[in-house]
Amino acid sequence: MSRASFSFGLKGTPAATALALAAAIMLVPANLLPVLTTDTSGQERNDTILSGALELWRQGLGAIAVIVITASIIIPIMKLVGLGWIIFSVRRGPPKNARRLTRVYVALDFIGRWSMLDVFLAAFLTGLVQFGGLTMVEARSGIVAFAAAVILTVLATQAFDPRAIWAGNPDTFPSPST
């Protein structure tokens, strides 16, 4: 399915808008619900994304905690803000900053390739720890909501037709210098 056929016409934004809004809605339970439950020697712990990162920090794993917060909280919000900015700009008419919006779109599209890293990390951790015997890790509903938010964000980026940024823009084809 091409970008243009998935965008439902009208400046390429309706499907992207709907998917971005759905992703924003899914980020709420993704950040409020537990993503993992760990049971170590009878001590059960339910962690959200933030509480898990804070626990990593408390255990002296600050670099990993920063990566988790950046990849799981900051980047998804930035992606949605960026996509919202592009969609809003296009829906208002030909944007004056088409080049900047195009660069933002390219960056969002690139970041989307790495978006599922957190979900794969949780799945890997769950499988790896099961071999330990003394510890049990179980994925919870927060990881499902997070995966849905990530997938919806990627789909929203793909549904947006970047040609809409330049449609009707007088700078689409710069005139040659004479």
C-alpha positions as CSV (number, residue, x, y, z in Angstrom):
1,M,0.0,0.0,0.0
2,S,1.5,3.3,-1.0
3,R,1.6,6.4,1.1
4,A,-0.8,8.2,-1.2
5,S,-3.5,5.5,-1.2
6,F,-3.3,5.2,2.6
7,S,-3.7,8.9,3.2
8,F,-7.3,9.2,1.9
9,G,-6.5,12.3,-0.2
10,L,-7.2,15.7,1.3
11,K,-3.6,16.9,1.7
12,G,-2.5,13.6,3.0
13,T,-3.4,14.4,6.6
14,P,-6.7,12.7,7.7
15,A,-5.3,9.2,8.2
16,A,-2.0,10.5,9.7
17,T,-4.0,12.8,12.0
18,A,-6.3,9.9,13.2
19,L,-3.3,7.6,13.7
20,A,-1.3,10.3,15.6
21,L,-4.2,11.0,17.9
22,A,-4.7,7.3,18.6
23,A,-1.0,7.0,19.4
24,A,-1.2,10.0,21.7
25,I,-4.1,8.3,23.5
26,M,-2.2,5.0,23.8
27,L,0.8,6.8,25.4
28,V,-1.3,7.5,28.4
29,P,-1.9,3.9,29.5
30,A,1.6,3.0,28.2
31,N,3.1,5.4,30.8
32,L,0.6,4.8,33.6
33,L,0.2,1.0,33.5
34,P,2.9,-1.5,34.6
35,V,5.0,-2.8,31.7
36,L,6.8,-5.6,33.6
37,T,6.2,-7.6,36.8
38,T,9.3,-9.1,38.3
39,D,9.4,-11.7,41.1
40,T,12.8,-12.2,42.7
41,S,12.9,-14.6,45.6
42,G,9.3,-13.9,46.5
43,Q,9.6,-10.1,46.1
44,E,7.1,-9.1,43.5
45,R,7.5,-5.7,41.8
46,N,5.3,-4.0,39.2
47,D,7.1,-1.3,37.2
48,T,5.9,1.4,34.8
49,I,8.3,2.8,32.3
50,L,9.3,5.6,34.6
51,S,9.5,3.5,37.8
52,G,11.6,0.9,36.0
53,A,14.0,3.6,34.8
54,L,14.1,5.1,38.3
55,E,14.9,1.6,39.7
56,L,17.7,1.2,37.2
57,W,19.1,4.6,38.4
58,R,18.8,3.5,42.0
59,Q,20.8,0.3,41.2
60,G,23.6,2.4,39.7
61,L,22.7,1.8,36.1
62,G,22.2,5.5,35.3
63,A,23.2,5.2,31.6
64,I,20.6,2.5,31.0
65,A,18.0,4.5,32.9
66,V,18.6,7.6,30.7
67,I,18.4,5.4,27.6
68,V,15.0,4.0,28.8
69,I,13.6,7.4,29.6
70,T,14.8,8.9,26.4
71,A,13.7,6.0,24.1
72,S,10.4,5.3,25.9
73,I,9.1,8.6,27.1
74,I,10.9,11.6,25.5
75,I,11.3,10.3,21.9
76,P,7.7,9.1,21.5
77,I,6.4,12.5,22.8
78,M,8.8,14.4,20.5
79,K,7.7,12.2,17.5
80,L,4.1,13.1,18.1
81,V,4.8,16.8,18.7
82,G,6.8,16.8,15.4
83,L,4.2,15.0,13.4
84,G,1.5,17.2,14.9
85,W,3.5,20.3,13.9
86,I,3.8,19.0,10.3
87,I,0.1,18.1,10.1
88,F,-1.1,21.3,11.6
89,S,1.2,23.4,9.3
90,V,0.0,21.5,6.2
91,R,-3.7,21.8,7.1
92,R,-3.4,25.6,7.5
93,G,-2.3,25.9,3.9
94,P,1.0,26.0,2.1
95,P,3.6,26.2,4.9
96,K,6.3,29.0,4.7
97,N,8.9,26.7,6.2
98,A,8.5,23.7,3.9
99,R,12.2,22.8,3.9
100,R,12.3,22.7,7.7
101,L,9.1,20.6,7.8
102,T,10.6,18.2,5.3
103,R,13.7,17.8,7.4
104,V,11.5,17.1,10.5
105,Y,9.5,14.5,8.5
106,V,12.7,12.8,7.3
107,A,14.0,12.7,10.9
108,L,10.7,11.2,12.2
109,D,10.7,8.6,9.5
110,F,14.3,7.6,10.4
111,I,13.5,7.5,14.1
112,G,10.5,5.2,13.4
113,R,12.9,2.5,12.3
114,W,14.2,2.2,15.8
115,S,10.9,2.6,17.6
116,M,10.2,-1.0,18.5
117,L,13.6,-1.4,20.2
118,D,12.0,-0.9,23.7
119,V,9.3,-3.5,23.1
120,F,11.9,-6.0,21.8
121,L,14.1,-5.3,24.8
122,A,11.2,-6.1,27.2
123,A,10.4,-9.3,25.3
124,F,14.1,-10.3,25.3
125,L,14.4,-9.5,29.0
126,T,11.3,-11.6,29.8
127,G,12.7,-14.6,27.8
128,L,16.2,-14.3,29.2
129,V,15.2,-14.0,32.8
130,Q,12.9,-17.0,32.6
131,F,16.1,-19.2,32.3
132,G,17.3,-17.9,35.7
133,G,14.9,-20.0,37.8
134,L,14.9,-17.7,40.8
135,T,13.5,-14.7,39.0
136,M,10.3,-14.4,37.0
137,V,9.6,-11.5,34.6
138,E,6.1,-11.1,33.1
139,A,5.1,-8.5,30.5
140,R,2.1,-6.5,31.5
141,S,-0.6,-4.4,29.8
142,G,1.6,-1.3,29.8
143,I,3.9,-2.8,27.3
144,V,1.0,-3.7,25.0
145,A,-0.2,-0.1,25.2
146,F,3.3,1.1,24.5
147,A,3.7,-1.2,21.5
148,A,0.4,0.0,20.2
149,A,1.5,3.6,20.6
150,V,4.8,2.9,18.8
151,I,3.0,1.1,15.9
152,L,0.4,3.8,15.6
153,T,3.1,6.5,15.5
154,V,5.0,4.6,12.8
155,L,1.8,4.2,10.8
156,A,0.9,7.9,11.2
157,T,4.3,8.9,9.8
158,Q,3.9,6.5,6.9
159,A,0.3,7.6,6.3
160,F,1.4,11.2,5.9
161,D,2.3,12.1,2.3
162,P,5.3,14.4,2.6
163,R,4.4,15.9,-0.8
164,A,1.6,17.6,1.0
165,I,4.2,19.9,2.6
166,W,5.1,21.2,-0.8
167,A,1.6,21.2,-2.4
168,G,0.7,24.7,-3.5
169,N,3.9,26.1,-2.2
170,P,5.5,28.6,-4.5
171,D,9.0,27.3,-3.5
172,T,8.2,23.8,-4.8
173,F,10.4,24.3,-7.8
174,P,12.8,27.2,-7.4
175,S,13.2,29.3,-10.5
176,P,16.6,28.9,-12.2
177,S,19.0,31.8,-11.9
178,T,19.7,33.6,-15.1
